[in-house]
Amino acid sequence: MKLYIKYEHTHVLFNHPDKADGWDTPFDIVLHTGKHVWISANYAYQGHADLIQVGIGGPTSTAYDEDGNCILAVPVEWCAEYLTPEDAEQIEMARAADEDAYGNWHGRNV
């Protein structure tokens, strides 16, 4: 669903303009401001000029935890679909099954 409904949607899928790896999974919506969707991510998802790391103020401060996690503000134009918790869980379960099947097929996860 492309229309965000505050009390129904807890996750979002994105269409990254550069088709970057890792953006095909549901992300938790931390805050929807109308122009940006704030998500819980980490430093590995940065690297595009349209992404904004949500900071804690000051010119030299960073807002990473000890594991490199942060909050990113992603433009709403990137949003492909807003998801309910149930939809997000189904997508994650399907991804996990695919990864497990692929790993078993190639001799891993045995």
C-alpha positions in Angstrom: 0.0 0.0 0.0 1.4 3.4 -1.0 -0.8 5.5 1.4 0.6 5.6 4.9 -1.9 5.0 7.7 -0.4 5.9 11.0 -2.3 3.4 13.1 -1.9 0.4 10.8 1.6 0.7 9.2 4.6 -0.1 11.2 7.1 -1.1 8.4 8.0 0.1 5.0 9.6 -1.3 1.8 11.8 1.0 -0.3 12.7 1.3 -3.9 16.3 2.5 -3.6 17.2 4.6 -6.6 20.5 2.9 -7.1 19.1 -0.7 -6.4 21.6 -1.0 -3.5 21.9 -4.3 -1.7 20.0 -4.8 1.6 17.1 -2.4 0.8 14.7 -5.3 -0.1 13.7 -6.0 3.5 11.0 -4.4 5.6 12.2 -1.6 7.9 10.6 -0.5 11.1 9.1 3.0 10.9 10.4 5.1 13.8 8.6 8.3 12.6 6.8 9.5 9.5 7.2 13.2 9.0 5.4 13.5 5.7 8.6 14.2 3.7 10.8 11.6 5.3 10.3 8.2 6.9 12.7 7.7 9.8 13.9 4.1 10.1 16.1 2.1 12.4 19.2 1.1 10.3 23.0 1.1 10.6 26.0 2.7 9.0 26.0 0.2 6.1 22.8 1.7 4.7 24.3 5.2 4.3 26.0 6.4 1.2 23.3 8.1 -0.8 23.0 11.9 -0.9 19.3 11.8 -0.2 19.7 9.9 3.1 20.0 11.9 6.3 21.4 10.5 9.5 19.3 11.8 12.4 21.8 13.3 14.8 22.0 14.5 18.4 23.2 18.0 17.6 26.5 19.7 17.3 28.8 19.8 14.3 31.0 16.8 15.4 28.5 14.6 17.1 27.3 11.3 15.7 24.2 9.4 16.7 25.5 5.8 16.5 25.2 3.2 19.2 28.2 0.9 20.0 27.1 -1.5 17.2 26.9 1.2 14.5 23.1 1.4 14.5 21.5 4.7 13.8 18.3 6.4 12.6 18.1 7.4 8.9 15.6 9.7 7.4 14.6 8.3 4.0 12.7 10.4 1.4 9.0 9.4 1.0 9.6 9.2 -2.7 11.6 6.0 -2.1 8.6 4.3 -0.3 7.3 1.4 -2.4 4.8 0.0 0.2 3.8 0.5 3.8 3.2 -2.7 5.7 1.2 -3.9 8.7 3.2 -5.9 11.3 1.6 -9.1 9.9 2.7 -8.3 6.3 6.2 -7.5 7.4 6.5 -10.8 9.3 5.3 -12.8 6.3 7.9 -11.1 4.1 10.6 -11.8 6.6 9.5 -15.5 7.0 9.5 -15.9 3.2 13.0 -14.4 3.0 14.3 -16.6 5.7 12.9 -19.7 4.0 14.5 -18.7 0.7 17.8 -18.1 2.4 17.6 -21.4 4.2 16.7 -23.3 1.0 19.5 -21.7 -0.9 22.0 -22.5 1.8 20.9 -26.1 2.0 21.0 -26.4 -1.8 24.6 -25.2 -1.8 25.8 -27.4 1.1 25.5 -24.8 3.8 23.2 -24.8 6.8 23.4 -28.6 6.9 
